[in-house]
Amino acid sequence: MALTYEKIGQKLKEARKATGFTQDQVANYLGIKRENVSYYETGTRQIDTLTLNKLAELYGYSLMYFLKPDSVVEEAGVATAFRASGLSNEDLKVVTWARKFAQNLDSLSELLEEE
């Protein structure tokens, strides 16, 4: 199966919904209009890798999840939970940082276990 912007958009929408964010929250976090988030999710606009990486970090997914055509979400080694409603833009930055930090710790732990 070939990778298309529609497929990336589908995964973006699923990831956003799974994390409980609204398109408005995501748009505010990225500093773009809500319509652009919708365009990315439907695949009608191409998404650049910098924006895709920011969304992957916000949602707690690896960038490769969105870039591999047949990738699936694996059981997370580290889970984060919070209420997405009422979060400010600064809160979203903290959530993103915490998720990225936890993922990095989990990756380091896996590397150490392999030794």
N, C-alpha and C positions, 0 to 999 in steps of 0.2 A: 504494500500500500504506500503510495507516494505522500509525502508531507505537503500539505497545502495550507494557505492562510486560514481557510475555513476550519481545518482540523485543529490548528493551533488555537483559533478562536473558540472552538468547542471546548477544548481543554481549559482555556482561560475562564470561560463561563462556569464550567463545572467546579474549578478550583475556587473561584470567587464565591459561589453559592455554598460550597462545602465549608468555607471559612466564615460565612455569615456576613460578608461585606455587601454593601449596596454599590451600584455603579457610581452614585454620587460620592461615596466615601473614597472609592478608588480614584475617581477623577480628581478630587481635592488633594489626595495624597500625591498624585503624579503632576498636579498643576495644569491639568487639561480640562476640556469640556466633557461633560458626561456623555455626550453624543460620540465622542472619540472612543470611549471605552466600549460603547455599544458597537461601533464599527469594527474595533479589534475583535470583539467576541463573535461577530457574524462573519468575519473574514473579508469584509468589503474594503477594509484598509489594511495595508501592510504595516506590521509592527516592527520597529527597529529592535535590535538585540539589547540595547541599553534599557529600553522601556520594558521589554520582555523579562530581562534579568531583575529589574525592580519589582515587577509583579511576582515573579517566582519567589523572591525573598519575602515579599509581603505575605504571600499565601503559604509560605513554608514548603515549597516544592523545589526540586532541583531544576536548573535551567534545562537540562537534558530531557526532563519529562516532557517539556513542551516541544522540543526539537526532534525527538525520535518519533517516527510515525506510529509505531506500535507499542510505545511505552505504556506501562500501567503503574498506578500508584501502589507502591509497596508499603507494607506495614511500617509505620514510622517507628524509629528507635526512640525518638523523643516526641512526646505529644504536648501541645500547648492548647490551653482552653481559655476563653475569655468571652465577654459579651461584646459583640461588635457594635451594638447600638450605642449612640452617645459618645463615641470616641472622637477626639479632636485629631487634627492633623499631626500634632506633636505626639499624641498617644499612638498613632499608627506608626510613627517613626520608631518609637520605643518597642512596639510589638514586633516590627520588622527586625530591629537589632537583636531582640531576645531570641527570636526564632533562628536567625542566622547564627548567633552565638551557640545555641543549643545544638544546631545541626553540625557546626564545626567540632564541638565537644564530642558528639556522637561519632563523627568520622574519625577523630583522633583515637577514641576508645577502640573502634573497630581495627584501626591500624595497629594499635598496641597488642590487641588480642591475636593478631596474625603472626606476631613475632614469636 
